[in-house]
């Protein structure tokens, strides 16, 4: 499962940069980059913030992560 890849794909589709997502969520850009690369998995709290900022339900990202693998 690659949650970071799914998040990155949604960000690209919505034309949201790492800097934009960082501002919307309060998560550092470094952490967002690590999540995108798969080097770090988001905490539940941060995952919820990301979903809210991207306006995407959590199950959608999980589904995309499974199908993108």
C-alpha positions in Angstrom: 0.0 0.0 0.0 1.4 3.3 -1.0 -0.5 6.1 0.7 2.1 8.7 -0.2 1.8 8.0 -3.9 -2.0 8.3 -3.7 -1.7 11.6 -1.8 0.8 12.9 -4.4 -1.5 11.9 -7.2 -4.5 13.8 -5.7 -2.3 16.8 -5.0 -1.1 16.9 -8.7 -4.7 16.5 -9.9 -5.8 19.4 -7.7 -2.7 21.4 -8.5 -1.7 21.7 -4.8 2.0 21.9 -4.0 3.8 20.6 -1.0 4.1 24.1 0.3 0.3 24.7 -0.2 -0.6 21.4 1.6 1.9 22.4 4.4 0.1 25.7 4.9 -3.4 24.0 4.8 -2.5 21.3 7.3 0.3 22.7 9.5 2.4 19.7 8.6 6.0 20.6 7.6 6.9 20.5 4.0 9.7 18.1 4.8 7.2 15.7 6.4 4.9 15.9 3.4 7.8 15.2 1.1 8.7 12.1 3.1 5.1 10.9 3.1 4.9 11.3 -0.7 8.2 9.3 -1.2 7.0 6.6 1.1 9.8 7.2 3.5 7.3 8.1 6.3 3.7 7.1 6.9 1.5 9.9 8.2 0.2 9.6 11.7 -3.6 9.2 12.0 -3.9 12.8 13.1 -1.9 14.1 10.1 -3.7 11.7 7.7 -7.0 13.2 8.8 -5.6 16.8 8.3 -4.4 15.8 4.8 -7.8 14.3 3.8 -9.6 17.4 5.1 -7.2 19.8 3.2 -7.6 17.8 0.0 -11.3 17.4 0.5 -11.0 13.6 0.0 -12.5 11.0 2.3 -10.0 8.7 4.0 -11.3 5.5 2.3 -10.7 7.0 -1.2 -7.0 7.5 -0.4 -6.8 4.0 1.0 -8.4 2.6 -2.2 -6.1 4.6 -4.4 -3.1 3.4 -2.4 -4.1 -0.2 -2.9 -4.8 0.1 -6.6 -1.6 2.2 -7.2 0.6 -0.5 -5.7 
